[in-house]
Amino acid sequence: MLSLYLSCYYGKKMIILLEEYGLSAQKEAVKTWYDGFIFVREKDIYNPWTIINYLKTQKLSCYWANTSSNSLVGKLIREGSPEIKETMEDLLNEQKLCTTIDEQIVFRQLEYNESAVWSLFLASGYLKADSHQFNEELGIEEYELSLTNKEVHITFKKMIRG
């Protein structure tokens, strides 16, 4: 995880890069589009592939989402329960999802366990944990999740339209 963190761009480094490329005026737009990843307690993490492509083209676009197949994510939404579809609609409307997360994702569970679906989306970077707390009574961690950033938001909209 540390090596992944070290290879990512973070807030202060992003400001320097934008200044070097004469894009300081785009700081807020870049933050809206590409910020949102969290590693451990570090926030303001940007995907390096996305930032490299943005700096190269100087155009806001969905770079990260186009680096891999989103077929599993699309399938889970398409074939998911009505609750999963409703929750995706809520997330696209900028509402938050309160759920438990299983850090030991078992792919067989994806077909019938909603928590496994949200755990996969969180682990894959499609969702971010805005907050979490331990529920002593139930002995579980409860998370408040939202879409990571505008790039992810647009990716899901395209997926659902398709």
LUMVO-79143 format. One line per 8 residues: their letters; for each residue z, y, x of C-alpha. Coordinates in pm, 1 decimal. Layout:
BEGIN
A	Z/Y/X  ...
REM end
This chain:
BEGIN
MLSLYLSC	0.0/0.0/0.0  82.5/241.3/283.7  -262.5/201.3/438.3  -419.6/277.4/100.9  -204.1/587.4/68.2  -294.5/704.4/417.5  -666.1/670.6/340.9  -638.2/880.7/24.3
YYGKKMII	-660.4/1253.7/-0.8  -349.7/1427.6/-121.6  -278.1/1779.2/-251.7  -240.9/1978.9/70.9  -524.6/1796.0/242.5  -747.5/1863.8/-59.2  -684.3/2238.8/-41.8  -781.9/2239.7/326.3
LLEEYGLS	-1098.1/2037.2/258.7  -1203.9/2263.0/-27.0  -1149.6/2568.8/193.4  -1353.8/2413.2/476.1  -1643.2/2350.4/236.2  -1620.2/2696.7/77.5  -1504.1/2546.8/-252.0  -1158.8/2704.7/-286.3
AQKEAVKT	-1255.7/2847.4/-625.8  -1304.7/2489.4/-751.7  -946.2/2379.1/-676.1  -832.2/2361.5/-1041.4  -1151.7/2191.6/-1160.0  -1126.4/1931.4/-882.2  -760.2/1872.7/-971.9  -845.7/1825.2/-1341.0
WYDGFIFV	-1131.4/1588.6/-1265.5  -993.5/1382.4/-980.7  -615.3/1417.5/-938.6  -365.7/1190.5/-1107.5  -325.1/886.1/-890.2  32.0/809.7/-794.4  151.8/583.8/-512.5  522.0/513.6/-505.0
REKDIYNP	666.1/864.8/-549.4  366.8/1052.3/-411.5  164.2/1251.4/-663.9  -152.1/1457.3/-624.4  -346.1/1165.7/-478.2  -725.6/1177.1/-487.1  -963.6/885.4/-443.9  -1144.5/927.2/-108.0
WTIINYLK	-1479.1/792.9/-237.7  -1481.2/1047.8/-517.8  -1386.1/1338.8/-293.1  -1641.9/1250.4/-25.7  -1914.1/1239.6/-290.9  -1795.4/1561.1/-453.7  -1795.1/1744.1/-118.7  -2140.4/1605.4/-40.9
TQKLSCYW	-2298.7/1705.3/-373.8  -2061.5/1989.2/-469.7  -2102.3/1871.6/-830.2  -1828.2/1745.7/-1062.6  -1929.3/1397.1/-1175.6  -1798.1/1044.0/-1226.4  -1822.0/895.6/-877.1  -1531.3/649.5/-866.6
ANTSSNSL	-1612.0/485.4/-1196.8  -1960.9/401.8/-1073.5  -1836.4/210.9/-766.5  -1752.4/-111.9/-945.3  -1825.0/-303.2/-1257.4  -1619.9/-193.6/-1553.1  -1724.1/-502.2/-1748.6  -1374.5/-654.9/-1769.0
VGKLIREG	-1223.1/-327.0/-1887.9  -1506.5/-280.7/-2138.2  -1466.5/-638.0/-2262.2  -1091.7/-594.6/-2309.5  -1149.1/-285.1/-2521.8  -1447.8/-428.9/-2713.1  -1285.0/-763.4/-2790.2  -926.5/-639.5/-2804.2
SPEIKETM	-702.7/-623.9/-3106.7  -722.8/-332.2/-3350.4  -403.3/-203.7/-3185.5  -572.2/-187.1/-2843.7  -866.9/1.9/-2993.3  -633.4/244.6/-3172.0  -431.2/298.4/-2855.2  -750.0/369.4/-2657.5
EDLLNEQK	-847.1/624.9/-2920.9  -501.9/783.5/-2889.6  -533.3/794.1/-2508.8  -874.0/959.8/-2540.4  -708.3/1216.7/-2767.4  -464.4/1289.4/-2482.3  -169.7/1111.1/-2641.5  63.7/901.4/-2431.2
LCTTIDEQ	127.3/529.0/-2455.9  483.6/396.3/-2440.3  491.5/34.3/-2327.2  639.7/-217.3/-2087.4  446.7/-310.3/-1773.6  425.4/-649.6/-1611.0  360.4/-613.3/-1238.9  269.7/-983.1/-1220.7
IVFRQLEY	-55.4/-970.5/-1418.5  -179.5/-1310.9/-1529.9  -545.6/-1289.5/-1629.7  -509.4/-1562.9/-1891.0  -268.0/-1333.4/-2075.3  -521.7/-1051.7/-2109.4  -667.3/-1206.5/-2425.5  -342.3/-1208.2/-2620.9
NESAVWSL	-85.5/-990.6/-2443.4  -129.3/-615.2/-2488.5  123.2/-541.8/-2216.4  -94.9/-735.8/-1969.5  -394.7/-519.6/-2064.3  -205.2/-195.6/-2002.1  -61.1/-341.9/-1680.5  -414.8/-412.2/-1555.2
FLASGYLK	-533.9/-63.3/-1651.1  -237.5/89.2/-1466.3  -287.5/-126.5/-1156.3  -661.5/-46.4/-1157.2  -610.7/329.6/-1168.7  -738.5/389.1/-1521.8  -388.9/484.0/-1638.0  -106.0/666.7/-1465.1
ADSHQFNE	267.7/639.8/-1524.9  391.4/982.1/-1630.7  746.3/854.6/-1653.3  949.1/537.1/-1679.4  1305.4/439.7/-1750.1  1511.6/125.7/-1751.7  1624.6/12.3/-2095.9  1962.9/-147.4/-2024.0
ELGIEEYE	1994.3/-297.0/-2369.7  1667.0/-489.4/-2338.3  1668.1/-520.3/-1958.9  1312.3/-388.0/-1924.1  1130.2/-92.8/-1771.2  960.4/125.4/-2030.4  666.6/339.5/-1920.8  492.5/643.9/-2061.4
LSLTNKEV	123.0/617.9/-1966.1  -179.8/842.7/-1993.1  -537.9/847.4/-1866.1  -543.8/930.3/-1495.7  -782.9/1227.3/-1500.1  -1100.6/1371.1/-1650.3  -1322.8/1133.2/-1454.2  -1144.9/833.7/-1611.9
HITFKKMI	-1148.6/1001.2/-1954.0  -1527.0/1043.0/-1938.6  -1570.5/686.9/-1810.7  -1382.0/546.6/-2110.1  -1575.0/766.4/-2353.5  -1903.2/637.0/-2209.8  -1776.3/279.6/-2222.6  -1674.5/308.9/-2586.2
RG	-1998.4/482.7/-2684.8  -2190.7/200.5/-2514.7
REM end
